[in-house]
C-alpha cells in the first residue's frame, strides 16, 4: 500500500515540476503544501500592509494535489500573471487572496 502511495506522490511531484518548467518564464510556481496546492510568486503588498515593495508570497488555491488540481493551478497561474501585466495595481482582490 505505501509503495502505491509513494509512486502516486512521485507522479504528482513530477507533474508539478513539469508545470513549473512551463511557468518558469512567468516567474510563478506551483507549490505543494501537504495535500494542497498553492501558487508562489513575487507580488505587490496586500492592502493595509506595512510593506511597500513587492515580496515573495503564496496564494492558497484550496485545490487538492492531484492531476486535475495541477492542471487547474497551472491555468490559474497563467491567468494571474496576465492580470498583473494588464490591469493597473490598485490593491484589489487578486485570485480572491486579498480579502
C-alpha positions in Angstrom: 0.0 0.0 0.0 2.7 2.5 0.9 4.6 1.6 -2.3 1.5 2.6 -4.2 1.3 5.9 -2.3 4.9 6.6 -2.9 4.5 6.1 -6.7 1.5 8.3 -6.7 3.3 11.0 -4.8 6.3 10.7 -7.2 3.9 11.1 -10.1 2.3 14.2 -8.6 5.8 15.7 -7.8 6.9 15.1 -11.4 3.7 16.7 -12.8 4.3 19.8 -10.6 7.9 20.0 -11.7 6.8 19.8 -15.4 4.1 22.5 -14.9 6.7 24.7 -13.1 9.1 24.3 -16.0 6.4 25.6 -18.3 5.6 28.5 -15.9 9.3 29.4 -15.3 9.3 32.4 -17.8 6.3 33.8 -16.0 8.1 33.8 -12.6 5.3 31.9 -10.8 5.4 28.4 -9.4 3.0 25.8 -8.1 3.9 24.6 -4.6 2.5 21.5 -2.8 1.8 22.0 0.9 0.6 18.8 2.4 -2.2 17.6 0.1 -3.0 21.1 -1.2 -1.6 23.3 -3.9 -0.6 27.0 -3.8 0.9 29.5 -6.2 4.1 31.3 -5.2 5.4 34.5 -6.8 6.7 37.9 -6.1 3.6 40.0 -5.6 2.6 43.5 -4.6 1.9 44.1 -0.9 -1.6 43.2 0.3 -3.9 46.1 1.1 -3.3 47.6 4.6 0.2 46.0 4.7 3.2 47.8 6.2 5.3 46.6 3.3 5.8 49.0 0.4 7.7 46.7 -2.1 6.7 43.5 -3.8 7.7 40.4 -1.9 7.5 36.6 -2.2 4.0 35.4 -1.3 2.0 32.2 -1.5 -1.6 32.2 -2.6 -3.6 29.2 -1.4 -5.8 27.7 -4.2 -7.6 25.3 -1.9 -7.0 22.6 -4.5 -6.0 19.0 -3.9 -2.6 17.9 -5.1 -3.9 15.6 -7.9 -3.8 15.6 -11.7 -6.9 17.9 -12.1 -5.7 20.2 -9.3 -2.3 20.7 -11.0 -3.9 21.4 -14.4 -6.2 24.0 -12.8 -3.4 25.5 -10.8 -1.3 26.0 -14.0 -4.2 27.7 -15.7 -4.8 29.9 -12.6 -1.1 30.8 -12.6 -1.2 31.9 -16.2 -4.3 33.9 -15.6 -2.9 35.7 -12.6 0.3 36.7 -14.4 -1.8 38.2 -17.2 -3.8 40.1 -14.6 -0.6 41.7 -13.2 0.5 42.9 -16.7 -2.8 44.1 -18.0 -4.6 45.7 -15.0 -3.2 48.6 -13.0 -2.3 47.5 -9.5 -4.9 49.1 -7.2 -4.8 46.7 -4.3 -8.0 45.0 -5.4 -8.5 41.3 -5.0 -6.1 39.1 -6.8 -7.4 35.5 -7.1 -9.5 36.2 -4.1 -6.4 36.1 -1.9 -6.6 39.7 -0.7 -9.8 39.6 1.3 
